[in-house]
Amino acid sequence: MDVELIEGSPEFGCLIGQVEETGERVRVTVDGEPAGVLLAAAELAALEYWAARHHKGARPEGEPAPEYPPGPTAYGPYVGYSHPHGGMTLTRDRVVVAELRSAETVAWLEEQAMYGRQGYMGPKQSAAFAEFLARQDPLDVTEH
């Protein structure tokens, strides 16, 4: 779902509730351009986990935002905690339910997570692959 959102609008609390209830992402646009993605906290955690497996760590942070809010912001039953490098963590009753990140950050995480998942083999799959390789004839790599 794409939503044109004006900072501080009352509909933001409803969007957070929708993400918490359904787990579906909400793409936030400003003047029709992608600006951010509101996604379930568990989905962001999974993306960050797989991205870190590929990238060997978190994405380097840019410069802190020039303006930093003096405290958390209430959105109905939700409280938003802004990050100095952009984005926001959203909680309800002291439980993290959603995250707001820039569209660029989410796209980067998705790409890195894809590579991280592709290179992963669980313990059973890894053992089966090792057994398969052990049964193969050696390659003749000498040139004639």
DSSP file with accessible surface (Angstrom, degrees, kcal/mol):
  #  RESIDUE AA STRUCTURE BP1 BP2  ACC     N-H-->O    O-->H-N    N-H-->O    O-->H-N    TCO  KAPPA ALPHA  PHI   PSI    X-CA   Y-CA   Z-CA
    1    1 A M              0   0   93      0, 0.0    26,-3.3     0, 0.0     2,-0.4   0.000 360.0 360.0 360.0 134.1    0.0    0.0    0.0
    2    2 A D  E     -a   27   0A  98     24,-0.2     2,-0.4    26,-0.0    26,-0.2  -0.902 360.0-176.0-104.3 135.7    1.3    3.5   -0.9
    3    3 A V  E     -a   28   0A  30     24,-2.9    26,-2.6    -2,-0.4     2,-0.6  -0.995  23.6-140.9-135.6 127.5    0.3    6.4    1.3
    4    4 A E  E     -a   29   0A  96     -2,-0.4     2,-0.4    24,-0.2    26,-0.2  -0.769  35.1-169.5 -81.9 121.9    1.0   10.1    0.9
    5    5 A L        -     0   0   25     24,-1.8     2,-0.5    -2,-0.6    26,-0.1  -0.959  22.7-150.7-126.8 134.8    1.7   11.2    4.4
    6    6 A I    >   -     0   0  134     -2,-0.4     3,-2.0     1,-0.1     6,-0.2  -0.876  44.1 -95.5 -99.3 131.3    2.1   14.6    5.9
    7    7 A E  T 3  S+     0   0  170     -2,-0.5    -1,-0.1     1,-0.3     0, 0.0  -0.138 107.5  11.0 -48.4 130.6    4.4   14.7    9.0
    8    8 A G  T 3  S+     0   0   58      1,-0.2    -1,-0.3     2,-0.0    -3,-0.0   0.575  86.3 157.4  79.5   9.5    2.4   14.4   12.2
    9    9 A S    X   -     0   0   16     -3,-2.0     3,-1.6     1,-0.1     4,-0.3  -0.377  49.9-125.5 -69.7 147.6   -0.9   13.5   10.6
   10   10 A P  T >> S+     0   0  110      0, 0.0     3,-0.8     0, 0.0     4,-0.6   0.754 105.0  70.5 -65.4 -21.6   -3.4   11.7   12.8
   11   11 A E  H 3> S+     0   0  110      1,-0.2     4,-2.1     2,-0.2     5,-0.2   0.683  78.2  80.3 -68.3 -16.7   -3.8    8.9   10.3
   12   12 A F  H <> S+     0   0   12     -3,-1.6     4,-2.3     1,-0.2    -1,-0.2   0.907  88.2  53.6 -60.2 -40.4   -0.2    7.7   11.1
   13   13 A G  H <> S+     0   0   11     -3,-0.8     4,-2.2    -4,-0.3    -1,-0.2   0.895 108.0  50.8 -60.4 -39.4   -1.5    5.9   14.3
   14   14 A C  H  X S+     0   0   98     -4,-0.6     4,-2.1     2,-0.2    -1,-0.2   0.893 109.0  51.2 -65.3 -38.9   -4.0    4.0   12.1
   15   15 A L  H  X S+     0   0   15     -4,-2.1     4,-2.3     2,-0.2    -2,-0.2   0.907 108.6  51.0 -65.4 -40.1   -1.3    3.0    9.7
   16   16 A I  H  X S+     0   0    0     -4,-2.3     4,-2.8     1,-0.2    -2,-0.2   0.937 109.9  50.6 -61.6 -44.6    0.9    1.7   12.5
   17   17 A G  H  X S+     0   0   14     -4,-2.2     4,-2.6     1,-0.2    -2,-0.2   0.889 108.8  51.8 -60.3 -39.2   -2.1   -0.3   13.8
   18   18 A Q  H  X S+     0   0   57     -4,-2.1     4,-2.9     2,-0.2     5,-0.5   0.923 110.9  47.0 -64.1 -44.2   -2.6   -1.8   10.3
   19   19 A V  H  X S+     0   0    0     -4,-2.3     4,-2.3     1,-0.2    -2,-0.2   0.927 113.4  49.1 -64.2 -42.5    1.0   -2.9   10.1
   20   20 A E  H  < S+     0   0   58     -4,-2.8    -2,-0.2    -5,-0.2    -1,-0.2   0.923 117.5  40.7 -62.8 -41.5    0.9   -4.4   13.6
   21   21 A E  H  < S+     0   0  169     -4,-2.6    -2,-0.2    -5,-0.2    -1,-0.2   0.911 130.6  22.3 -75.3 -44.4   -2.3   -6.3   12.8
   22   22 A T  H  < S-     0   0   66     -4,-2.9    -3,-0.2    -5,-0.2    -2,-0.2   0.692  86.9-134.1-100.4 -23.3   -1.6   -7.5    9.2
   23   23 A G     <  +     0   0   34     -4,-2.3    17,-0.4    -5,-0.5     2,-0.2   0.466  58.9 139.4  79.4  -0.3    2.2   -7.4    8.9
   24   24 A E        -     0   0  113     -6,-0.4    -1,-0.3    15,-0.1    -2,-0.2  -0.545  53.6-116.3 -79.4 144.9    1.8   -5.7    5.6
   25   25 A R        -     0   0   53     -2,-0.2     2,-0.5    -3,-0.1    14,-0.2  -0.427  17.4-151.5 -75.6 152.9    4.1   -2.9    4.6
   26   26 A V  E     - B   0  38A   0     12,-2.3    12,-3.2    -2,-0.1     2,-0.6  -0.995   9.5-147.6-124.3 120.1    3.0    0.7    4.0
   27   27 A R  E     -aB   2  37A 115    -26,-3.3   -24,-2.9    -2,-0.5     2,-0.5  -0.803  13.2-148.8 -88.0 125.8    5.1    2.7    1.6
   28   28 A V  E     -aB   3  36A  15      8,-2.9     7,-3.1    -2,-0.6     8,-2.0  -0.814  14.7-168.6 -97.9 129.3    5.2    6.4    2.6
   29   29 A T  E     -aB   4  34A  17    -26,-2.6   -24,-1.8    -2,-0.5     2,-0.4  -0.862  13.6-158.0-116.7 153.4    5.5    8.9   -0.2
   30   30 A V  E >  S- B   0  33A  71      3,-2.5     3,-1.9    -2,-0.3   -24,-0.1  -0.994  85.9 -11.8-128.6 120.8    6.2   12.6   -0.1
   31   31 A D  T 3  S-     0   0  143     -2,-0.4    -1,-0.1     1,-0.3   -27,-0.0   0.869 130.5 -56.7  54.5  37.3    5.1   14.6   -3.2
   32   32 A G  T 3  S+     0   0   53      1,-0.2    -1,-0.3   -29,-0.0   -28,-0.0   0.389 115.0 114.3  81.1  -5.3    4.5   11.2   -4.9
   33   33 A E  E <  S-B   30   0A 132     -3,-1.9    -3,-2.5     1,-0.1    -1,-0.2  -0.800  77.7-100.9-100.6 141.0    8.1   10.1   -4.4
   34   34 A P  E     +B   29   0A  91      0, 0.0    -5,-0.2     0, 0.0    70,-0.1  -0.366  49.6 160.1 -59.2 129.1    9.0    7.1   -2.1
   35   35 A A  E     -     0   0A  44     -7,-3.1    68,-0.8     1,-0.4     2,-0.3   0.654  55.6 -11.9-120.8 -35.1   10.2    8.4    1.2
   36   36 A G  E     -BC  28 102A   7     -8,-2.0    -8,-2.9    66,-0.3    -1,-0.4  -0.972  49.7-127.9-160.8 171.8    9.9    5.6    3.7
   37   37 A V  E     -BC  27 101A   8     64,-3.2    64,-2.3    -2,-0.3     2,-0.6  -0.997  11.8-154.8-133.7 126.7    8.6    2.2    4.5
   38   38 A L  E     +BC  26 100A   0    -12,-3.2   -12,-2.3    -2,-0.4     2,-0.3  -0.908  32.4 164.0 -98.7 117.8    6.6    1.3    7.6
   39   39 A L  E     - C   0  99A   0     60,-2.7    60,-2.9    -2,-0.6   -15,-0.1  -0.939  43.4 -83.9-137.9 159.9    7.0   -2.4    8.3
   40   40 A A  E  >  - C   0  98A  19    -17,-0.4     4,-2.1    -2,-0.3     3,-0.3  -0.318  37.4-125.9 -61.2 142.1    6.5   -4.9   11.1
   41   41 A A  H  > S+     0   0   19     56,-1.5     4,-2.5     1,-0.2     5,-0.2   0.881 110.0  54.9 -59.5 -37.7    9.4   -5.0   13.6
   42   42 A A  H  > S+     0   0   78     55,-0.3     4,-2.1     1,-0.2    -1,-0.2   0.881 106.5  51.3 -65.7 -36.0    9.8   -8.7   13.1
   43   43 A E  H  > S+     0   0   61     -3,-0.3     4,-2.5     2,-0.2    -1,-0.2   0.926 110.5  48.2 -66.6 -42.7   10.2   -8.3    9.4
   44   44 A L  H  X S+     0   0    3     -4,-2.1     4,-2.9     1,-0.2     5,-0.2   0.923 109.6  53.4 -62.8 -41.4   12.9   -5.7    9.8
   45   45 A A  H  X S+     0   0   55     -4,-2.5     4,-2.3     1,-0.2    -1,-0.2   0.917 110.0  47.7 -59.9 -42.8   14.7   -7.9   12.3
   46   46 A A  H  X S+     0   0   43     -4,-2.1     4,-2.5     2,-0.2     5,-0.3   0.926 112.1  49.1 -64.8 -44.4   14.7  -10.8    9.7
   47   47 A L  H  X S+     0   0    9     -4,-2.5     4,-2.6     1,-0.2     5,-0.2   0.933 112.6  47.9 -60.1 -45.0   16.0   -8.5    6.9
   48   48 A E  H  X S+     0   0   85     -4,-2.9     4,-2.2     2,-0.2    -1,-0.2   0.889 110.6  52.5 -64.9 -37.7   18.7   -7.1    9.2
   49   49 A Y  H  X S+     0   0  125     -4,-2.3     4,-1.5    -5,-0.2    -2,-0.2   0.964 114.8  39.4 -61.8 -52.5   19.8  -10.6   10.3
   50   50 A W  H  X S+     0   0   51     -4,-2.5     4,-1.4     1,-0.2    -2,-0.2   0.875 114.5  53.9 -69.3 -35.6   20.1  -12.0    6.7
   51   51 A A  H  X S+     0   0    3     -4,-2.6     4,-3.5    -5,-0.3     5,-0.3   0.918 107.2  51.5 -63.4 -39.7   21.7   -8.8    5.4
   52   52 A A  H  X>S+     0   0   38     -4,-2.2     4,-1.6     1,-0.2     5,-0.6   0.848 103.7  58.3 -67.4 -31.8   24.3   -9.0    8.2
   53   53 A R  H  <5S+     0   0  102     -4,-1.5    -1,-0.2     2,-0.2    -2,-0.2   0.890 117.9  32.4 -62.8 -38.8   25.1  -12.6    7.2
   54   54 A H  H  <5S+     0   0   81     -4,-1.4    -2,-0.2    -3,-0.2    -1,-0.2   0.909 126.5  39.0 -82.3 -46.9   26.0  -11.4    3.7
   55   55 A H  H  <5S-     0   0   76     -4,-3.5    -3,-0.2    -5,-0.2    -2,-0.2   0.535 101.2-127.2 -86.0  -6.2   27.4   -7.9    4.4
   56   56 A K  T  <5S+     0   0  176     -4,-1.6     2,-0.2    -5,-0.3    -3,-0.2   0.882  78.2   1.8  61.3  39.2   29.2   -9.0    7.6
   57   57 A G  S   <S-     0   0   30     -5,-0.6    -2,-0.2    -6,-0.2    -3,-0.1  -0.812  99.4 -42.6 143.9 179.5   27.6   -6.3    9.7
   58   58 A A        -     0   0   89     -2,-0.2     3,-0.1     1,-0.1   -10,-0.0  -0.290  65.6 -89.5 -75.3 161.1   25.2   -3.5    9.7
   59   59 A R        -     0   0   65      1,-0.1    -1,-0.1    46,-0.0     2,-0.0  -0.457  51.6-101.6 -67.8 136.3   24.9   -0.9    7.0
   60   60 A P        -     0   0  101      0, 0.0     2,-0.2     0, 0.0    -1,-0.1  -0.374  39.8-124.5 -60.8 136.1   27.2    2.1    7.6
   61   61 A E        -     0   0  131      1,-0.1     2,-0.0    -3,-0.1    -3,-0.0  -0.560  17.6-136.8 -82.3 148.0   25.2    5.0    9.0
   62   62 A G        -     0   0   53      1,-0.2    -1,-0.1    23,-0.2     3,-0.1  -0.026  49.3 -54.0 -82.6-165.7   25.2    8.4    7.3
   63   63 A E        -     0   0  172      1,-0.1    -1,-0.2    22,-0.0     0, 0.0  -0.452  67.9 -96.7 -70.6 146.1   25.5   11.7    9.1
   64   64 A P        -     0   0   70      0, 0.0    21,-0.3     0, 0.0    -1,-0.1  -0.268  48.6 -92.4 -61.0 150.4   23.0   12.3   11.9
   65   65 A A        -     0   0   43     19,-3.6    21,-0.1    18,-0.2    20,-0.0  -0.355  29.5-127.6 -62.1 143.4   19.9   14.4   10.9
   66   66 A P  S    S+     0   0  142      0, 0.0     2,-0.5     0, 0.0    -1,-0.1   0.860  97.4  48.5 -64.8 -32.6   20.4   18.1   11.6
   67   67 A E        -     0   0  172     17,-0.1    -2,-0.1     2,-0.0     0, 0.0  -0.918  68.8-175.4-110.7 132.6   17.2   18.2   13.6
   68   68 A Y        -     0   0  129     -2,-0.5    15,-0.0    -4,-0.1     0, 0.0  -0.991  30.7-114.2-127.6 124.6   16.5   15.7   16.3
   69   69 A P        -     0   0   49      0, 0.0     4,-0.0     0, 0.0    13,-0.0  -0.253  19.8-127.9 -59.5 146.4   13.2   15.6   18.1
   70   70 A P  S    S-     0   0  145      0, 0.0    -2,-0.0     0, 0.0     0, 0.0   0.713  80.2 -17.5 -69.9 -18.4   13.4   16.5   21.8
   71   71 A G  S    S-     0   0   36      0, 0.0    11,-0.2     0, 0.0     0, 0.0  -0.962  91.5 -48.7-168.1-177.9   11.5   13.4   22.9
   72   72 A P        -     0   0   79      0, 0.0     2,-0.4     0, 0.0     9,-0.2  -0.250  49.2-133.5 -66.2 156.8    9.2   10.6   21.8
   73   73 A T  E     -D   80   0A  53      7,-2.3     7,-3.4    -4,-0.0     2,-0.4  -0.937  11.6-135.2-115.7 133.5    6.1   11.3   19.8
   74   74 A A  E     -D   79   0A  76     -2,-0.4     2,-0.3     5,-0.2     5,-0.2  -0.702  18.5-178.4 -89.3 137.1    2.7    9.8   20.5
   75   75 A Y  E >   -D   78   0A  21      3,-3.3     3,-1.8    -2,-0.4   -59,-0.1  -0.752  65.8 -70.9-129.5  79.5    0.5    8.5   17.7
   76   76 A G  T 3  S-     0   0   69     -2,-0.3    -1,-0.2     1,-0.3   -62,-0.0  -0.498 118.9  -8.4  65.6-126.7   -2.7    7.4   19.5
   77   77 A P  T 3  S+     0   0   86      0, 0.0    16,-0.5     0, 0.0     2,-0.3   0.511 125.8  86.1 -78.9   0.4   -1.7    4.3   21.5
   78   78 A Y  E <   -DE  75  92A  18     -3,-1.8    -3,-3.3    14,-0.1     2,-0.4  -0.715  62.4-153.8-104.1 150.6    1.7    4.2   19.8
   79   79 A V  E     -DE  74  91A  44     12,-2.2    12,-2.6    -2,-0.3     2,-0.5  -0.989  10.5-151.2-123.2 129.2    4.9    6.0   20.8
   80   80 A G  E     -DE  73  90A   0     -7,-3.4    -7,-2.3    -2,-0.4     2,-0.6  -0.874   5.2-164.0-105.4 129.7    7.6    6.8   18.2
   81   81 A Y  E     - E   0  89A 110      8,-3.0     8,-2.4    -2,-0.5     2,-0.1  -0.944  18.0-143.3-111.9 110.1   11.2    7.0   19.0
   82   82 A S  E     - E   0  88A  32     -2,-0.6     6,-0.2     6,-0.2     5,-0.1  -0.440   8.9-134.6 -74.9 145.3   13.2    8.8   16.2
   83   83 A H    >   -     0   0   61      4,-2.3     3,-1.8    -2,-0.1   -18,-0.2  -0.755  15.8-125.2 -97.1 147.3   16.7    7.6   15.4
   84   84 A P  T 3  S+     0   0   53      0, 0.0   -19,-3.6     0, 0.0     3,-0.1   0.790 111.9  47.1 -64.0 -24.8   19.5   10.2   14.9
   85   85 A H  T 3  S-     0   0   78      1,-0.4   -23,-0.2   -21,-0.3     2,-0.1   0.221 128.5 -82.2-100.1  14.2   20.3    8.8   11.4
   86   86 A G  S <  S+     0   0   41     -3,-1.8    -1,-0.4     1,-0.3     2,-0.1  -0.119  86.3  73.9 103.4 158.0   16.7    8.6   10.3
   87   87 A G        -     0   0   23     -3,-0.1    -4,-2.3    14,-0.1     2,-0.3  -0.193  60.1-118.2  89.2 173.3   13.8    6.2   10.8
   88   88 A M  E     -EF  82 100A  11     12,-2.3    12,-2.8    -6,-0.2     2,-0.5  -0.992   1.9-138.6-154.3 142.2   11.7    5.5   13.8
   89   89 A T  E     -EF  81  99A  22     -8,-2.4    -8,-3.0    -2,-0.3     2,-0.4  -0.912  24.6-155.7-100.9 131.4   10.9    2.7   16.2
   90   90 A L  E     -EF  80  98A   0      8,-2.7     7,-2.7    -2,-0.5     8,-1.7  -0.928  13.0-176.7-115.8 130.1    7.2    2.5   17.1
   91   91 A T  E     -EF  79  96A  15    -12,-2.6   -12,-2.2    -2,-0.4     2,-0.4  -0.842  17.5-162.5-123.1 157.8    6.0    0.8   20.3
   92   92 A R  E >  S-EF  78  95A  82      3,-2.3     3,-1.4    -2,-0.3   -14,-0.1  -0.976  85.4  -9.2-136.7 126.5    2.7    0.0   22.0
   93   93 A D  T 3  S-     0   0  127    -16,-0.5     3,-0.1    -2,-0.4    -1,-0.1   0.908 130.5 -56.0  51.7  43.6    2.6   -0.8   25.7
   94   94 A R  T 3  S+     0   0  236      1,-0.2     2,-0.5   -15,-0.0    -1,-0.3   0.667 114.0 117.3  66.5  18.3    6.4   -0.9   25.7
   95   95 A V  E <   - F   0  92A  88     -3,-1.4    -3,-2.3     0, 0.0     2,-0.4  -0.966  69.5-122.2-116.1 130.5    6.6   -3.5   23.0
   96   96 A V  E     + F   0  91A  71     -2,-0.5    -5,-0.3    -5,-0.2     3,-0.1  -0.563  41.2 161.3 -71.3 123.8    8.2   -2.8   19.6
   97   97 A V  E     +     0   0A  15     -7,-2.7   -56,-1.5    -2,-0.4     2,-0.3   0.661  55.9   9.1-116.4 -27.8    5.6   -3.3   16.9
   98   98 A A  E     -CF  40  90A   0     -8,-1.7    -8,-2.7   -58,-0.3     2,-0.4  -0.970  54.3-146.9-152.2 163.9    6.8   -1.5   13.8
   99   99 A E  E     -CF  39  89A  20    -60,-2.9   -60,-2.7    -2,-0.3     2,-0.5  -0.988   6.9-150.4-134.6 144.2    9.7    0.4   12.3
  100  100 A L  E     +CF  38  88A  36    -12,-2.8   -12,-2.3    -2,-0.4     2,-0.3  -0.979  28.0 165.6-114.0 120.7    9.8    3.3    9.8
  101  101 A R  E     -C   37   0A  38    -64,-2.3   -64,-3.2    -2,-0.5   -14,-0.1  -0.933  42.2 -89.5-130.3 160.2   12.9    3.3    7.6
  102  102 A S  E  >  -C   36   0A  45     -2,-0.3     4,-2.2   -66,-0.3   -66,-0.3  -0.293  35.3-119.8 -66.3 151.6   13.8    5.2    4.5
  103  103 A A  H  > S+     0   0   27    -68,-0.8     4,-2.3     1,-0.2     5,-0.2   0.890 115.2  54.3 -59.6 -37.3   12.8    3.5    1.2
  104  104 A E  H  > S+     0   0  135    -69,-0.2     4,-2.3     2,-0.2    -1,-0.2   0.917 107.5  49.3 -64.1 -43.4   16.5    3.4    0.2
  105  105 A T  H  > S+     0   0   37      2,-0.2     4,-2.6     1,-0.2    -2,-0.2   0.927 111.5  48.3 -63.6 -44.3   17.5    1.6    3.5
  106  106 A V  H  X S+     0   0    3     -4,-2.2     4,-2.6     1,-0.2    -2,-0.2   0.920 111.1  50.7 -65.0 -40.8   14.8   -1.0    3.1
  107  107 A A  H  X S+     0   0   53     -4,-2.3     4,-2.1    -5,-0.2    -1,-0.2   0.920 111.6  48.2 -62.3 -42.6   15.8   -1.7   -0.6
  108  108 A W  H  X S+     0   0   46     -4,-2.3     4,-2.5     2,-0.2     5,-0.2   0.930 112.0  49.3 -62.8 -45.7   19.4   -2.1    0.5
  109  109 A L  H  X S+     0   0   11     -4,-2.6     4,-2.9     1,-0.2     5,-0.2   0.908 109.6  52.1 -61.0 -42.3   18.5   -4.5    3.3
  110  110 A E  H  X S+     0   0   76     -4,-2.6     4,-2.1     2,-0.2    -1,-0.2   0.917 111.0  47.0 -60.8 -43.6   16.3   -6.5    0.9
  111  111 A E  H  X S+     0   0   92     -4,-2.1     4,-1.8     2,-0.2    -2,-0.2   0.948 115.3  44.6 -64.9 -46.7   19.1   -6.9   -1.6
  112  112 A Q  H  X S+     0   0   19     -4,-2.5     4,-2.3     1,-0.2    -2,-0.2   0.893 112.4  52.6 -65.4 -38.9   21.7   -7.9    1.1
  113  113 A A  H  X S+     0   0    0     -4,-2.9     4,-2.7    -5,-0.2     5,-0.2   0.888 105.0  56.0 -64.1 -38.1   19.2  -10.3    2.8
  114  114 A M  H  X S+     0   0   77     -4,-2.1     4,-2.1    -5,-0.2    -1,-0.2   0.951 110.8  43.7 -59.0 -47.1   18.6  -12.0   -0.6
  115  115 A Y  H  X S+     0   0   86     -4,-1.8     4,-1.5     1,-0.2    -1,-0.2   0.885 112.4  53.5 -65.6 -38.7   22.3  -12.7   -0.9
  116  116 A G  H  < S+     0   0    5     -4,-2.3     4,-0.2     1,-0.2    -2,-0.2   0.909 111.0  45.4 -63.2 -40.2   22.6  -13.8    2.7
  117  117 A R  H >< S+     0   0  117     -4,-2.7     3,-1.2     1,-0.2    -1,-0.2   0.876 108.8  56.9 -70.2 -37.8   19.7  -16.3    2.3
  118  118 A Q  H 3< S+     0   0  138     -4,-2.1    -1,-0.2     1,-0.3    -2,-0.2   0.837 108.1  46.8 -63.6 -33.4   21.2  -17.6   -1.0
  119  119 A G  T 3< S+     0   0   71     -4,-1.5     2,-0.4    -5,-0.2    -1,-0.3   0.428  93.6 101.8 -89.1   2.8   24.5  -18.5    0.7
  120  120 A Y    <   +     0   0   90     -3,-1.2     2,-0.4    -4,-0.2    -3,-0.0  -0.714  42.7 179.4 -97.0 134.6   23.0  -20.2    3.7
  121  121 A M        -     0   0   77     -2,-0.4    -3,-0.0     4,-0.0    -2,-0.0  -0.998  26.1-129.6-126.4 129.5   22.7  -24.0    4.2
  122  122 A G     >  -     0   0   16     -2,-0.4     4,-3.0     1,-0.1     5,-0.2  -0.191  36.4 -95.6 -66.3 167.5   21.2  -25.4    7.4
  123  123 A P  H  > S+     0   0  109      0, 0.0     4,-2.3     0, 0.0     5,-0.2   0.893 124.7  46.4 -56.1 -43.3   23.1  -28.0    9.3
  124  124 A K  H  > S+     0   0  188      2,-0.2     4,-2.4     1,-0.2     5,-0.2   0.926 115.0  46.4 -66.5 -44.1   21.3  -31.0    7.7
  125  125 A Q  H  > S+     0   0  118      1,-0.2     4,-2.5     2,-0.2    -1,-0.2   0.912 112.2  51.1 -65.4 -40.0   21.6  -29.5    4.2
  126  126 A S  H  X S+     0   0   60     -4,-3.0     4,-2.4     2,-0.2    -2,-0.2   0.921 111.0  47.9 -63.9 -42.6   25.3  -28.8    4.8
  127  127 A A  H  X S+     0   0   61     -4,-2.3     4,-2.3    -5,-0.2    -1,-0.2   0.917 112.2  49.4 -64.6 -41.9   26.0  -32.3    6.0
  128  128 A A  H  X S+     0   0   57     -4,-2.4     4,-2.4     2,-0.2    -2,-0.2   0.901 111.3  49.4 -64.5 -39.2   24.1  -33.8    3.0
  129  129 A F  H  X S+     0   0   96     -4,-2.5     4,-2.7     2,-0.2    -2,-0.2   0.917 110.1  50.5 -66.8 -41.3   26.1  -31.6    0.6
  130  130 A A  H  X S+     0   0   57     -4,-2.4     4,-2.1     1,-0.2    -2,-0.2   0.913 111.1  49.1 -62.5 -40.7   29.4  -32.6    2.2
  131  131 A E  H  X S+     0   0  122     -4,-2.3     4,-1.2     2,-0.2    -2,-0.2   0.920 110.6  50.7 -64.6 -42.2   28.4  -36.2    1.9
  132  132 A F  H >X S+     0   0   89     -4,-2.4     3,-0.6     1,-0.2     4,-0.5   0.937 110.7  48.6 -60.0 -46.7   27.5  -35.7   -1.8
  133  133 A L  H >< S+     0   0   90     -4,-2.7     3,-1.1     1,-0.2    -1,-0.2   0.885 106.1  57.6 -63.1 -36.2   30.8  -34.0   -2.5
  134  134 A A  H 3< S+     0   0   85     -4,-2.1    -1,-0.2     1,-0.3    -2,-0.2   0.810 104.2  52.9 -65.5 -28.0   32.7  -36.8   -0.8
  135  135 A R  H << S+     0   0  149     -4,-1.2    -1,-0.3    -3,-0.6    -2,-0.2   0.580  89.7 101.4 -83.1  -9.8   31.2  -39.3   -3.2
  136  136 A Q  S << S-     0   0   93     -3,-1.1     3,-0.1    -4,-0.5    -3,-0.0  -0.484  78.5-113.1 -79.5 146.4   32.2  -37.4   -6.3
  137  137 A D        -     0   0  141     -2,-0.2    -1,-0.1     1,-0.1    -2,-0.1  -0.483  42.0 -99.2 -71.0 145.8   35.2  -38.5   -8.4
  138  138 A P        -     0   0  123      0, 0.0     2,-0.3     0, 0.0    -1,-0.1  -0.334  39.3-113.2 -63.9 148.4   38.1  -36.0   -8.3
  139  139 A L        -     0   0  154     -3,-0.1     2,-0.9     1,-0.0     3,-0.0  -0.599  18.4-128.8 -81.3 142.5   38.3  -33.6  -11.3
  140  140 A D        +     0   0  114     -2,-0.3    -1,-0.0     1,-0.1     0, 0.0  -0.809  34.6 169.3 -91.7 105.4   41.3  -33.9  -13.6
  141  141 A V        +     0   0  126     -2,-0.9     2,-0.2     2,-0.1    -1,-0.1   0.334  35.2 115.4-101.6   7.3   42.6  -30.4  -13.8
  142  142 A T        -     0   0   88      1,-0.1     2,-0.3    -3,-0.0    -2,-0.0  -0.544  62.9-130.5 -77.9 142.1   45.8  -31.2  -15.5
  143  143 A E              0   0  189     -2,-0.2    -2,-0.1     1,-0.0    -1,-0.1  -0.690 360.0 360.0 -91.7 146.5   46.2  -29.7  -19.0
  144  144 A H              0   0  207     -2,-0.3    -1,-0.0     0, 0.0     0, 0.0  -0.648 360.0 360.0-100.6 360.0   47.3  -31.9  -21.9
